[in-house]
């Protein structure tokens, strides 16, 4: 059964001549960390990729050091704990799938690294999902035990309850943290996580376009010049 088709939202970062809004990415990362990271991993993102785009080097180092990772085995083959560093990946909330399902009444919160690419509808779908929990399920709606009604989720019964509520986080840049603002910011951040190379790709595309335009203009001029005698 298909979910309700989400509306199309005018995502600025999807425009050809626009990059990600880095302030929005910073806010979105804050939402991920303070809300989503309790249940969802982001296993493909190392701290180092956050540097420059979302965090300063010092902020990223400090954040990495808050977690412990296994060291390489020493000469006796013993693995110890060491503080995280920039090359480490963001920590997962649960050690394995079993623990993950156990904590979520049997459901599995998917890794969010590629979720924007993996789900039909991408940004629009995830925004709609996060903001689409009605106060009350519509009359006659049936969802299974322990599931929450959300018209955008295929099947309409989702194990994840509503997680975003107005004012849940406090943004350092003073942006009011409405439910939709947080949903927008975290979706943009997740889109960045799924394709961190997007800004570079667009910039390269611009250069290619500029260069081929010039080359084409020159070739038109050369062609006219060479064939001018024929007139
Ligand atoms: C599923 C996003 C917070 C538990 C999902 C899905 C997305 C998502 C995109 C996949 C839906 C699909 O399969 O189409 C987020 C975001 C969060 C967040 C962006 C933060 C803003 C949480 C939290 C929990 C949680 C805090 C746990 C308390 C789950 C579970 C599922 C799920 C259990 C699986 C649902 C099912 O398959 O029925 N989430 N989530 N999520 N999430 Fe979250």
Boltz pocket constraint, residues with backbone or C-beta under 6 A from the ligand:
constraints:
  - pocket:
      binder: B
      contacts: [[A, 31], [A, 32], [A, 35], [A, 36], [A, 37], [A, 38], [A, 39], [A, 40], [A, 104], [A, 107], [A, 108], [A, 109], [A, 110], [A, 115], [A, 119], [A, 126], [A, 129], [A, 130], [A, 153], [A, 157], [A, 158], [A, 159], [A, 160], [A, 161], [A, 163], [A, 164], [A, 186]]
      max_distance: 6.0
